[in-house]
Amino acid sequence: MTVAVGVTGNATELFRANTAHSPSYFALRRAGGVSSPEGAADIVDFCIPCNPYFPSPAMYEKLQRSMQDILTYYPSSTDVITGELCSLLGLNPQTVAMGNGSTELITWIDHLLVRDSLAVPIPTFGRWTDQPMETGKRVDMFLLPEAAGFALDPAAFVSFVRARGSRTAVICNPNNPDGGFLPKHAVVGLMDALADLDLVVIDESFLDFADAEAWPSVAAEAVLRPNVIVLRSLGKNFGLHGIRFGYMVANPALAGKVRRMLPKWNLNSFAEAVVFMLKDHREEYAQSLHMVSRDRQEMIWQLAALPGLTVYPSQGNFVFVKLPDGVDGAVLRDRLLAEHGVLVRECGNKLGSSSRFMRLVVRPQGDVQRLLTGLSTVLYGSTWYAAAPEPAPVPEPAPAPQVQQLPQIQPAPQPVPAPAPVPQQLQLPQAQPPQPVYEPPPPLPPAPQQPVYEPQRMAPPPVYEPQPMGPQPVYEPQPMAAQMQMPLQQQQQQPQPPQAPATDLYPALTTEVPPAFASAKPGSPRPALYWQDAS
């Protein structure tokens, strides 16, 4: 069902005023907001990448009961909260530093560990390009090729870092906004290839949503290297962006250097309450990841059915799409918000992207149907993607009383007078339907009919008749060559090719697998926050 919504011009102007990120949900509501006829909140958010299935209702209820204490009292020190988190992760607290969101950690990493230059693939999370430039660093941007689906080639990126002379390298896995994913062995190989740099950062903020591998995190490998940091986000995974908390994993020297610079109470009481609730809600969190993975696959399939829309593979909780030719993403974004109450992320202000691209967050099917209806209406001028409403049941009429029917007298047909012409001044203009933004190309002509293949009958093969064999020559041994009669000492000086023993048909491999690529032993603990069942 299409809901009548209204957005003031102030709300859409917020997108033009912000050159780096989308306006917040609260700013949009203050600027005019969107409300349904019933008065309920009506914005469906496909912009902020959040987990729609977590926290559970029981967790929200517990937080509401504790609201007065959370707002009244100081939180515990960061060391206490970090210790509780590490007990869940199976990590040494000396290798972890918690921050007020991953952005705070990015800021301190830039100030403390990045010297003069940083290399990063683009498009990516904006703080990895904006933060170093704000402090006067040189940012070397490696453009991800659109023709390859924005996939990162590790070897090409390493060559780029060498050519530019960058001292710090950063990759996001999965990458934001396209959802590109590198398998674990490729990330470990990249870290080893850049072992001589000052710093290598692997941003795994969205890795919990990836399902391409069972154990994709490289946090355990990072603590063994002197120049690697793994960054993790909690707000994105738990659907709690309002609670600013994240953490980094590195060897004790790097983690301690960042941890000592953080404020004593940089984590608030909300973050403490959630961290201490997690151990009782592992199953709900694992189930939420399964549901996001299911919704992502279904959403990709549905978006790919829209004519002219290009959908890229993703391992995050969002989908990157390219709009049809001639469509301005900013116009589409404003109309979706104003006419359908759907908030999307247009990527024209992301380096390495343009207004032809959008990032759409994975949401439940009820919300996705509203997005698809809005896209088909604005792009094509039709709601062909919307589900048809069910007709209201028609009540059965009451039975008429039985009355004796009398013959009816048919009146003579009377001529129908022609309608009087409508005065010119009373004719009202016809309402024009909204014009579609995108006209799909006409269908291709049918392919010419191919001739039907008729097998040809093959002639029978000729019958083989053996021929009588003539007399065979008798073998006569020839005298040995002259070189075989040379002195024994001269024969020993001739180089002889190496010969393997007759029984050694399959020699054993002598090259060992590097430890960085060796698979984990069965039963070894997973160095991630939560694990999924083997099934």
N, C-alpha and C positions, 0 to 999 in steps of 0.2 A: 504494500500500500504506500502510495506517495503521500508524505506528510507535508502540509503547508508550513513553510518556515519563512523567517525573515531575518536578514542580517543587514545592519546599517553599513553605510559606506566607511565609517570609522574602523570597523572590524577588518575589512579587506585592505584598508590602507596600512594596517600593521604589518602585512607581509612586505610591502614596498619599503617601509621604513627600516626593517631589519635586513641587513645585507649578508649576514652570516648564518643565522638560524631562524627557525620558524617562531612566531610569537607563542607565548605560553597559553595554555587552556584558560587560565584565569584572566589574562589580558583580553582574550577574545570575548569572554563573558562580560567583562567590565565595559568593553567598547560597544556593546549593543546586544551581544549574545544571540543565541538561537533558542527558540522555545516552540514547542508544539502547541496546537490549539488547546490541549488539556493543561498546559502550563508546565509540563515536566521538561527536564533538560533533554535537549534534542540533538546535540552534537555527537556524531559517531566518529571516534578518533581513529583514523588510519595514518596518523602522522607520527606519534610518539611510540617507539618500539617497546611495548610493554607485554608482559605475560598476562593474557586475559583470564587465566584459570587459577592464578595464585596471587595472594594468599587465599586460603579456604575461608568459607563463612565462619567457621569456628574460630579462626585466628582473628578475624575482624571483630567478632563479638568479644573475644578476650581483650583485645586492644581497647575497645570502647569501655569495658569495665575498668580498665587500668588508666583511663585517660587523665583523671585528676592527679594521680601519683606521677605519671609521666611528665605532665606539665609543671608539677610543683617542685620536684626534687632534682638535684644535680645527678647526672649520669656517673657511672663508675669511670675510673681512668681507662684510657685506651688500652693499656696492658691487660686489664681484666677482660675487656670485650674481645681483644685479639686472642687471648688464651682460650676462651670458650670457642671461638671460631676455629682455631687450629685443632682443638680436640675433635671437632666434627670432620675437618679436612684430613686429619692424619699428618699434619705438617709440624715442623719445629717452629715455635714462635720466634726464634732468632732469625728465621728466613722470611718473615712476613712483616709487612707494614700496612696498617689500615688507614684509610683516608676518608675525608668527608666527601665521598664521591670520587670516581676515577679522575675527574677533572682536577681535583686538588693534587692528586699524585702526579698527573702529567705536568702540572705547574712546577712542583718541586723537582721532578726529574729533569726538566729543562733548566732550572736554575742551578742545580747541583752537579749534573752529570753530562750535559750537552755542552761541548766547547764552542766550536765556531760554525759547524755545519751539520745538517741532518737530511738524510735521504728518505723519501716516503713515496709509495705509489699513490696515484690519484686517479679517480675520485676516492676519498676516504673520509674518516671522521675529521671534522673541521679543526678541532683543537690541535691535531698533530701538525697542521700547517700554520695555523694562526699563532699559537703560543710561541714557537721559536722565532717567528718574524717579529712579534711584539718585543722580544728581548734582543733584537739585532742579529740573530743568527741567519746564516744562509740556508735556505731550504731548497734542496735539489729534488724536483718533482719528476717522478717516473710515470709517464702516461700509460695507463692500462689500455690495451687496444680494444676498441669496440668490436672489431671484426672477430676477435677471439672470445667474445662474450665477457670482456673485462677480466679474463683469467690472468693471474700472475704467473709469469715464467720465472722461476727462481734463478736460473742461470743468467737470463738476460738482466735481472735486477742486480745480481752480483757484479756483472760486467759494468752496469751503469754506475754503481757505487765506486768501483775502481777508477772508471774514467773521470768521474767528478771529484774524486779525492774526499768523499764524505767521511766524517769521523763517527757518525751515529746513523744507524739504520732502523727503521720502524716498519712493521707490517701489521695489519689487522687481520685476524683469522677467526671467524669469517670476516670478510671485509664489509664495511658499511660505506655506501648504500647498496652495493650490488649482491652481497651475500656470497661472494666467491670464497672457495675453501681450498686450503692446501692440506694434504694428508700429513700425518705426523712425521713420517720418515723424510718428507721434503722439507719440513720446517727444521728438523734437526740438522739435515745437510746444509741448510742455509746458515744456521747458527755456526756450524763448524767452518764453513767457507769464509765467514766474516769474523773469525776469532781474533783477528788483529785489530779490530776497531775499538774505539773507546767504549761503545755501548751498542747493544742490539736489544730492541724492545719488541716483544710479541704481545700484541693487544688481543686478549681472548675474551673480550667483554660479552660476546654473543655465542661463545663456544658451547655452552650447555644446550643450545637448541639444535646443534648439528647432530645428525644421525648417520653420517657416512662412515664413521668409525666408532668402535666401542670405547676406545681410550685415546681420544685425540689430543689431550692437553700435554704440553711439554714442560709443565711446572717442575716435575721431578728432575728433568734434564737441566733445567735452568740453574738449580741450586749447585750443580757441579761445575759450572763455568763462571769465570771471573767477570764477564762483561755482559751477562744476559739478564733481562728483567721480563717477567711475565705479568701482565696486568689483567685483573679480573674485576668484573662488576657484579654487585649484588642487587642493586635497584632494578636493572634491566631484567635479570633472571627471575626475580621474585615479584615483578609487577609493582614495585614500590619506588618509583622515581622521586616521590616527595621525600623519602628518607634517603639522605645522601650518604651512601656508604659503598666502599669498594676496597680492594686490597691488591698488593703486589707481592710477588714471590721472587726471591733472588738469593744469591749466596749471602751468608751472614754479614760480610763486609759491606756490600751494596745496600742490603735491607737496613742495616743499622745506621748507615749514613743518612738515609732518608728518614728513618724513624726518629732519630735524634732531633731533626729539624721540625717535626710536626708539633703543634700545640698539645698541651697536656690533655685538654678536654675537646679534641676536635671531632668526637663522635657524640651525638645527642642521645637523649633517653629513648627516643623512638627506635634508633638503631640498636641500642642495647636490648630493648624488650624483644625485638624481632629475632636477634641472634640467639637469645636464650630460649626462644620458642621453637627453633628449627629442629632440634633433636626429636621433638614429638610429632613432627609433620613431614618426615622424609617421604612417606608413601604418597602423600598428596602432591608433593613437589615433583616426584618422578612421574606421576600420572599426568600432571599438567604438561610436562615436556612431551609425552606421548601424544596428547591431544593437539598441541601446537604443531607437531610434525605431521599429523594427519590433516589438519586444516591447511597447512602450507601446500601439500600436494594437491588437494582439491581446489584451492584458490588459484594455483598456477594453471591448472587445467581449465578452469572457467575463464580466467583472463585471456588465455591463449585463444579461446574461441571467438573473441571480439575481432572483427575485421580490421586489419591494419595495425594491430597492437603487437609489439614484440616483447616477449616475456623471457627473462634470463633465469637460469638455474640459480637456486639460492639454498644456503645451509643456515641462514639466520631466521629470525622470526619476522621477516619482511621480504617483499618481492620487488625487484627492480624492473620497470617496464619502460619501453620507448613508445611514444605516442605516434599516431599516423602522420604522414607528411602533411605539412601545412597547419598543424594544430599547435597553438600556443598554450603551453602548460599553465602559465599564469592565468589566462582567461578561463581555462577549464577548471583550475583550482577554485577561482572566485565563484564560478557558477555552481559548482558542486556544493560549496558551502552555503551560498545564498538560496539556492533553489531546492536543495536536498538535505542540507544539514550534515554533509559529509566533509570532514577535514582531512586533506591529503597533503603529502610532502612533495612539493614541486622543487626540483633539484637545479634550477637555473643559477642559484647562488653557490653551488658547490664547484670547487676547482676541478677541472677535468670532466665536467658534465655540462648540461645546457637545459633550457626550458622544455626540451623535447622529452625529458626523462622525469619519472616519478618513482618515489619509493612508497610502497603501500604495505602497511603493517598487517600481519596475519591476524585475523579475527574469526570468531565463530560464524557459522553459515548464515544466521539471521542478519548479521551486520553486512556480510559479503553480498547478500542479495540486494540490499539497499545500495551498496556501492555500484554493483553491476547495473541496477536500474538507472542510477544517476549517470553513469558513463554512457549507456546506450541512448539515454534521452538527450544528453548534451552533445555527444559526438555525432549521432546518426538521426536525431529528431524522431526517435521511436522508442517505445518502451517494450520492444520485442523480447528483451531478456527478463522482464518482470513476470512473475507468476500471475496468472489470471485469477481475479478474486472469485471465490465460490458464490454462486447465485443464492439469494435468500430463498428459503422455502416458501412456496405459495400455498396458502390455506385452501383446503378443499371446500367448494361451495356447498351450502346446505341444500338438501334435496327439495325440489319444488313440489308443492302439493299437486295431486292428481286432479286435474280439471278437465271436463269434457271439452274437447277441441271442436270449435265451430268452423265451418268453411270461411276462409278469409276472402274478401272481395278485393281483387287487385285493382288499384286505381290506374287510370291511364297515365302513361309516362308524360311528365312535364319537361319542357325544355329547360336546361340549366342555364341561367343567365351568366354571362361572362363577368369575371371579377372586375370591379372598378379599378382603374389605374391608381397606383399609390402616388400621392404628390411627391414631387422631387425633393421638397424640403424635409419629408418624413423618412426618406430612405437612409438607414443607418449603415455606417461602414462595417464590413465584415471583419471579425477578429482574425488576425493572422497568427497561425501557429508559430511557435519558436523555431527559428532557423537552425538547422543542424550545423555543428562546427566542422564536421568531417563528412564528406561524400565518399562512400566506398566505391572503388573502381568497378566498372561493369564486369559481369562474369566472362570468363574466357570462352571462346567458341569451342564447340565439342571437337575432340580429336578425330581425325579422319579414320574411317573404318579400316582395320588391318585385314589383309587377305587371310583366309582360313587355310591353315597348313594341311596338305593332303600327303600322307606318306606314300612313297613310291615302292613298288614291289622290287625287291632285290633279286638278281639272278643267282641261282644256286652256285656255291663255290666249286671250283674244279676238283675232281678226285685226284688225290696224290698217288702217283705211281712211282715206286722206287726204281732207280736206275742201277744197272749192274756196275759194280766198282771194278776198276782196272787193277792191275798189279801195283802194289805199294812199294816205294823205294826202300831199300834196306839201309838202316842207319849205320854209318861208319864213323867212328870217333876221329876227330881231327887232332892234329898235334897241338900242344899247348902253345900259347902266344909267346912271343919273344920276351915280353915284359915279365912273364912268370918265371923265366929262367935267370933273372937278375940275381945278384948276390942277396943273401938273407938280410944283411945289414941295410941294403938299399930298400928292400921291401919294407922293413920296419919303419923307415923314415916316411913312407907314404901315409898321409892322413886317412884314418879309417872312420867311417860314420858311426855314431853311437847306436848301439843295438839294445833294445829293451828285452828283458827276459821273455821267453816264449809264453810263460804262464801269466805275465802281468798285462792282461789285455785292457784293464780299466784302472789306470793309476789313480791313487787318491789325490784329492784336491789339496794343494798346499796353502792356498790363500784363505785366510780366516775372515769371517764376517766382522766388520768393525763393530766395536761395542756400542756405538751410537745407534746402529741399525738393528741390533739383536732384539729379538722379540722377548717380551716379558715372560718370566717363568709362570707355569700354571699355579693359580692360587695366590699370586702376588697382589697386594692391595692396590687399588686404583687411586692415584694422587689427585682425584677430582672431588668436587663437593659431594655429589651424590652419584650413585651408580644405578644402572638399569638392570633388570633381571636378564639372565642369559637367554630366556625365551624372547 
